[in-house]
Every structure is written in structure tokens, then in C-alpha cells.
Amino acid sequence: MSTTIAGRNPLPVGDRWMVICDHLGPATYTQVTPGATASGGDVLTAGECGLKFIQAVHASGDDTLSYLVVPQAQVTDAASAILRWFVAATAAEVAASANLSARHVRLVVWGR
């Protein structure tokens, strides 16, 4: 598993749960193909976060600030979310097949 729940999480927030996670990048990145059903990127599953569904994800830069991670779109009651990795210096999406497994980001995930 590439995601570790940090601290005493998930935490209740109203009728939702908030989870703070440390997430490792993929060993082989696939660039995102946008569309009605986007594909590729770094897939984060609700189960990795201790949830059944993801409603929103917020991400930080990676531990070296070389990469920025952005959710493909805000999700509503989805089993997974796509995270897109960008090179911070150029704002270009990370190259296909790049190994990001040594990089990690802090995520805040809301869901149920």
C-alpha cells in the first residue's frame, strides 16, 4: 500500500470523515487522459484512506517541493480519485513512466 494514515485518523467532521495521509508516488507514472471518465495518473483509493467513499482531496507539494500534486477533479462519493503530478519548476505534467516512488505528499481526504 502506498498510503499511510497519519496520527489518529479518520476524524469525524459533521456527518463526514477527514483523514490525513502520507502518500507515496507511483513507481511508474501514467499521464492523465482527461475526459468524462479520466484515466491514468496516480490512483488513490478510498480504502487506502480508511474510507468507503472519497468526496474531496487536497494535496501538498512533495517532500522535496520538486512536484505539485493536484486531484484531477473534486469527486463525490467515489471509490477512488486520480492525482496528477506536475513538475513544480515548469508546471508540466510529469513524464510518462517516471518513477515517483521515492517522493511522498501529505493528503487531506474527506469522505465517508
C-alpha positions as CSV (number, residue, x, y, z in Angstrom):
1,M,0.0,0.0,0.0
2,S,1.4,3.4,-0.9
3,T,-0.7,5.4,1.6
4,T,-0.2,5.6,5.3
5,I,-2.8,7.2,7.6
6,A,-1.2,9.8,9.8
7,G,-2.0,10.1,13.5
8,R,-5.4,9.3,15.0
9,N,-7.4,9.4,11.8
10,P,-10.0,9.3,10.4
11,L,-11.6,12.1,12.4
12,P,-15.3,12.9,12.3
13,V,-16.3,16.3,10.9
14,G,-20.1,16.7,10.9
15,D,-21.5,13.8,9.0
16,R,-18.2,13.1,7.1
17,W,-14.7,11.9,8.0
18,M,-11.5,13.7,7.4
19,V,-8.3,11.7,7.0
20,I,-4.7,13.0,6.9
21,C,-2.5,10.6,4.9
22,D,1.1,10.4,3.7
23,H,1.0,9.1,0.1
24,L,3.9,7.7,-1.9
25,G,4.1,8.4,-5.6
26,P,3.8,5.6,-8.2
27,A,6.7,3.5,-9.4
28,T,5.6,4.1,-13.0
29,Y,3.5,7.3,-13.6
30,T,0.9,7.3,-16.4
31,Q,-0.1,10.7,-17.7
32,V,-3.7,11.6,-17.3
33,T,-6.1,11.2,-20.2
34,P,-8.8,13.8,-19.5
35,G,-12.4,13.3,-20.4
36,A,-15.8,12.3,-19.0
37,T,-14.1,9.3,-17.5
38,A,-10.5,10.3,-16.9
39,S,-7.8,7.7,-16.7
40,G,-4.1,7.4,-15.8
41,G,-2.4,9.5,-13.1
42,D,-1.9,8.2,-9.6
43,V,-5.0,6.5,-8.3
44,L,-5.9,6.9,-4.7
45,T,-8.5,4.5,-3.4
46,A,-10.9,5.2,-0.6
47,G,-9.8,2.0,1.2
48,E,-6.2,3.3,1.4
49,C,-7.6,6.2,3.5
50,G,-9.8,4.0,5.7
51,L,-12.9,5.2,3.9
52,K,-15.6,3.7,1.7
53,F,-16.0,6.8,-0.5
54,I,-13.9,9.9,-1.3
55,Q,-15.7,13.2,-1.6
56,A,-12.7,15.6,-1.8
57,V,-8.9,15.5,-1.8
58,H,-6.4,18.3,-1.1
59,A,-2.7,17.7,-1.6
60,S,0.6,19.4,-0.8
61,G,3.8,19.5,-2.8
62,D,6.1,16.6,-2.4
63,D,8.7,16.3,0.3
64,T,11.4,18.0,-1.9
65,L,9.0,20.6,-3.3
66,S,10.0,19.4,-6.8
67,Y,6.5,18.2,-7.6
68,L,3.0,19.5,-7.1
69,V,0.1,17.1,-6.8
70,V,-3.4,18.1,-7.9
71,P,-6.6,16.0,-7.8
72,Q,-8.0,15.6,-11.4
73,A,-11.3,16.8,-10.2
74,Q,-13.2,17.1,-7.0
75,V,-15.1,13.8,-6.5
76,T,-18.4,13.0,-4.9
77,D,-18.9,9.6,-3.3
78,A,-16.3,7.9,-5.5
79,A,-14.3,4.8,-4.7
80,S,-11.1,6.4,-5.9
81,A,-9.6,9.7,-7.0
82,I,-7.0,10.5,-9.7
83,L,-4.0,12.5,-8.5
84,R,-2.0,14.4,-11.2
85,W,1.7,15.0,-10.6
86,F,3.3,18.2,-12.0
87,V,6.9,19.4,-12.1
88,A,7.0,22.5,-9.9
89,A,9.6,24.4,-11.9
90,T,7.7,24.1,-15.2
91,A,4.1,23.2,-14.3
92,A,4.3,20.4,-16.9
93,E,2.8,17.1,-16.0
94,V,5.4,14.5,-15.0
95,A,6.7,12.4,-17.9
96,A,5.1,9.0,-18.6
97,S,6.9,6.1,-16.9
98,A,8.6,8.5,-14.4
99,N,9.4,6.7,-11.1
100,L,8.0,8.8,-8.2
101,S,8.1,6.0,-5.6
102,A,10.7,7.9,-3.5
103,R,8.5,11.0,-3.3
104,H,5.6,11.5,-0.8
105,V,2.9,14.0,-0.4
106,R,0.6,14.8,2.5
107,L,-3.1,14.5,1.6
108,V,-6.3,15.6,3.4
109,V,-9.1,13.4,2.3
110,W,-12.8,13.9,3.1
111,G,-15.4,11.2,2.7
112,R,-17.5,8.5,4.3
